Amino acid sequence: MTIRAAVFLDKGGTGKTTTTAHLGRALTELGHEGILIDLAGKQSDLAKQFGLYEPQQKAIENDEDFPNLSSVFDDDFGKLVKMNGADAILDRLIYETNEGMDLIPAHPGLDSVDGELNNVEDREDRYGRLKAFVDEYLEGRYDFILIDLPGLSRIVPYNGVWAAENIIAPVEMGSYEFGQLKQLAEDIDKYRSNWDIDAELTMVIPNKFERGTTLADDYMNRYQEEFNGAMAPNPVAKSQDIRNATEAGKTIFELEEPSATASRAKEAYLANARELVDRIGGKR
């Protein structure tokens, strides 16, 4: 079965997109075939991460961007597939990256989806449209699906939670972030009971971690005590190379001469990817 996970924390700037891209690349490095889905906003940061932003924007400017990710949430998506065939639709939706995985990029049309779904009375239909798409067209085609979610509690992110059930939370070591993570854990408990889905905080990944400071060690101990079963095996080191690689349209896995911190971050992503497969595979 396809491994699914959504990268989510109800806060901006925690490294969700970076985590999605690098975990996906790590899973690919380990021999898995996968796809990333970007629900995190019209800025299409995952497309930028893999150097696909300009081709996507050119398609939008030339009115060649239909269907797109927002189309998946339309009432008539099923009719569109019947008229054109699933393979033709997926060919338009999916971009190939140069790092071994596929991508369905974000699209400006996602801005209107929340308002449209808010008028849908049936709860399963309102929150389950992405899951229906994934179940029907992506399940079995890929070994893994990672969904990048915005730091907002809205209907579209909830679609991502419903589709994935497994939540990955990248978080910096701090008291405010600790509170945000506790709130996320409480919210997931509510999703499980109110929606009757098997939602779980599957992995907490300490991000931008700086070794060797007493404060960092103290926070790490606090996080491990509270979220022991969910903590990732390795924190991801803070590295300027991650930012540099992102600006160059690639991950640190593509760097020819990574710095020491980038090498530690790469090893952390690989270790966390292995553990993610074990946790979700064992759950299923």
C-alpha positions in Angstrom: 0.0 0.0 0.0 1.1 3.5 -0.7 2.6 5.3 2.3 0.8 8.7 2.9 1.8 11.5 5.2 0.9 15.2 5.4 3.5 17.8 6.7 1.6 20.1 8.9 1.8 22.6 11.8 -0.6 25.5 12.3 2.3 28.0 12.1 4.2 29.5 9.2 8.0 29.3 8.8 8.6 26.0 10.4 10.2 24.4 7.4 7.2 22.4 6.1 8.0 22.8 2.4 11.7 22.1 3.0 10.8 19.0 5.0 8.4 17.7 2.4 11.0 18.2 -0.4 13.9 16.6 1.5 12.0 13.7 3.0 10.6 13.0 -0.5 14.2 13.1 -1.9 15.4 10.9 0.9 12.7 8.3 0.3 13.7 8.4 -3.4 17.3 7.9 -2.4 16.2 4.8 -0.5 14.6 3.3 -3.6 11.0 4.4 -3.2 8.9 6.0 -6.0 6.7 8.8 -4.9 4.8 12.0 -5.5 4.5 15.3 -3.6 1.3 17.4 -3.5 1.6 21.1 -2.7 -1.5 22.5 -0.9 0.6 25.1 0.8 -0.4 28.1 -1.3 -0.4 29.8 -4.7 3.3 30.7 -4.4 4.1 27.1 -5.5 7.2 26.8 -3.2 7.6 23.1 -4.0 7.7 23.9 -7.7 10.5 26.5 -6.9 12.3 23.9 -4.8 12.7 21.7 -7.9 13.2 24.4 -10.5 9.7 23.9 -12.0 8.2 27.3 -11.1 8.9 29.0 -14.4 7.5 26.2 -16.6 4.3 26.1 -14.4 3.9 29.9 -14.6 4.4 29.9 -18.3 1.6 27.3 -18.6 -0.7 29.5 -16.4 0.1 32.6 -18.5 -0.7 30.7 -21.7 -3.9 29.2 -20.3 -2.5 25.8 -20.5 -2.9 25.0 -16.8 -6.1 23.1 -16.8 -6.7 20.8 -15.2 -4.7 21.7 -12.1 -4.7 20.9 -8.4 -7.7 23.1 -7.7 -9.7 21.0 -10.3 -9.4 18.0 -8.0 -11.8 19.7 -5.6 -14.4 20.6 -8.3 -17.9 18.9 -8.4 -17.3 18.0 -12.0 -13.8 16.4 -11.7 -15.2 12.9 -12.2 -16.9 14.0 -15.4 -13.7 15.6 -16.6 -11.9 12.3 -16.1 -14.6 10.3 -17.9 -14.4 12.7 -20.9 -10.6 12.7 -21.2 -9.4 9.6 -19.5 -7.5 9.3 -16.2 -4.0 9.1 -17.9 -4.6 12.2 -19.9 -5.7 14.1 -16.8 -2.8 12.9 -14.7 -0.4 13.9 -17.4 -1.6 17.4 -17.1 -1.6 17.5 -13.3 1.7 15.9 -12.7 5.2 17.4 -13.2 8.3 15.3 -13.2 11.1 16.7 -11.0 14.8 16.1 -11.8 15.3 14.4 -8.4 13.4 11.2 -9.1 9.9 12.0 -7.8 6.8 13.5 -9.2 5.0 16.7 -8.1 1.5 18.1 -8.3 2.2 21.8 -7.7 0.0 24.4 -6.0 -2.1 26.6 -8.1 -3.7 30.1 -7.7 -7.1 28.4 -8.1 -6.7 26.9 -4.6 -7.6 30.3 -3.2 -11.2 29.9 -4.0 -11.6 26.2 -3.0 -12.2 26.9 0.7 -15.2 29.1 -0.1 -16.6 26.6 -2.5 -16.2 23.7 -0.2 -17.7 25.6 2.7 -21.1 25.4 0.9 -20.9 21.6 0.7 -23.2 20.2 3.4 -22.0 16.6 3.4 -19.0 16.4 5.8 -17.3 13.5 4.1 -17.6 15.2 0.7 -16.4 18.5 2.1 -13.3 17.1 3.7 -12.8 14.0 1.7 -12.3 15.2 -1.9 -8.5 15.0 -1.9 -8.7 11.6 -0.3 -11.1 10.4 -3.0 -8.7 11.6 -5.7 -5.7 10.0 -4.0 -7.6 6.7 -3.5 -8.8 6.5 -7.0 -5.8 7.8 -9.1 -2.6 7.7 -7.0 -2.9 4.8 -4.6 -0.8 1.9 -6.0 0.9 4.1 -8.6 3.4 5.3 -6.0 5.2 3.9 -3.0 4.7 7.2 -1.1 2.7 10.4 -1.2 3.7 13.4 0.8 1.4 16.4 1.1 2.7 19.8 2.0 0.0 21.7 3.9 -0.2 25.5 4.7 0.0 26.7 8.3 -3.7 27.4 8.5 -6.7 25.6 9.9 -9.0 25.6 6.9 -10.9 23.2 4.7 -8.2 22.5 2.2 -5.6 21.6 4.8 -8.2 19.4 6.5 -8.6 17.6 3.2 -4.9 16.9 3.4 -5.2 15.5 6.9 -8.1 13.4 5.9 -6.3 12.0 2.9 -3.0 11.2 4.7 -4.0 10.5 8.3 -0.3 10.4 9.2 1.0 13.9 10.3 4.6 15.0 10.2 5.4 18.1 12.2 8.7 19.9 11.6 9.3 22.2 14.6 12.1 24.4 16.0 13.1 24.0 19.6 11.3 26.7 21.5 8.6 27.3 24.1 6.2 28.9 21.6 6.7 26.0 19.2 6.3 23.5 22.0 2.8 25.0 22.7 1.9 24.9 19.0 2.9 21.2 18.8 0.8 20.4 21.9 -2.1 22.1 20.3 -1.6 20.1 17.1 -1.6 16.9 19.1 -4.9 17.9 20.7 -6.3 18.8 17.4 -5.4 15.4 15.9 -7.2 13.7 18.8 -10.3 15.7 17.8 -9.9 14.8 14.2 -9.8 11.1 15.2 -12.9 11.3 17.3 -15.0 13.8 15.4 -14.2 12.5 11.9 -13.8 8.9 12.7 -10.4 8.7 10.9 -7.2 7.1 12.1 -5.3 10.3 12.3 -2.0 10.3 14.2 1.0 12.5 15.0 3.4 10.1 13.3 6.6 12.1 13.4 8.0 15.2 15.1 11.1 16.5 13.4 13.3 19.0 15.3 14.3 21.4 12.5 17.1 24.0 12.2 18.7 22.3 15.2 22.0 23.7 16.6 24.0 21.2 18.5 26.1 21.9 21.5 24.0 24.5 23.3 22.5 23.9 26.8 19.2 25.6 25.7 18.9 23.3 22.7 19.5 20.2 24.8 17.0 21.3 27.4 14.3 21.8 24.8 15.1 18.5 23.2 14.7 16.7 26.5 11.3 18.5 27.0 10.1 17.5 23.6 11.2 13.9 24.0 9.4 13.7 27.3 6.1 15.0 25.9 6.2 13.4 22.4 8.4 10.4 23.0 6.7 8.0 20.6 6.5 10.5 17.8 10.0 12.0 17.9 12.1 11.5 14.8 15.4 9.6 15.3 17.5 12.5 14.1 17.1 16.3 14.3 17.8 18.2 11.2 20.9 20.5 11.5 20.6 24.2 10.7 22.5 24.8 7.5 22.9 27.7 5.2 23.4 25.1 2.4 19.7 24.2 2.7 18.7 27.7 1.9 21.3 28.0 -0.9 20.2 24.8 -2.5 16.5 25.8 -2.3 17.3 29.1 -4.0 19.1 27.1 -6.7 16.0 24.9 -7.3 17.3 21.7 -5.7 17.7 19.8 -2.5 21.0 19.4 -0.5 21.1 15.8 -2.0 22.2 17.4 -5.3 25.1 19.5 -3.8 28.5 18.4 -5.0 30.4 19.7 -2.0 28.0 19.9 0.9 29.1 21.6 4.1 29.4 19.6 7.3 26.0 20.8 8.5 24.4 20.0 5.2 25.9 16.5 5.4 24.4 16.0 8.9 21.1 17.3 7.6 21.2 14.9 4.7 21.9 11.9 7.0 19.1 13.0 9.3 16.6 13.1 6.4 17.7 9.6 5.4 17.3 8.3 8.9 14.0 9.9 9.4 12.7 8.6 6.0 13.7 5.0 7.0 11.9 5.5 10.3 8.8 7.0 8.6 8.5 3.9 6.3 8.8 1.6 9.4 6.2 3.5 11.4 3.6 3.9 8.7 4.2 0.4 7.2 3.9 -1.1 10.7 0.7 0.8 11.3 -0.8 -0.6 8.1 
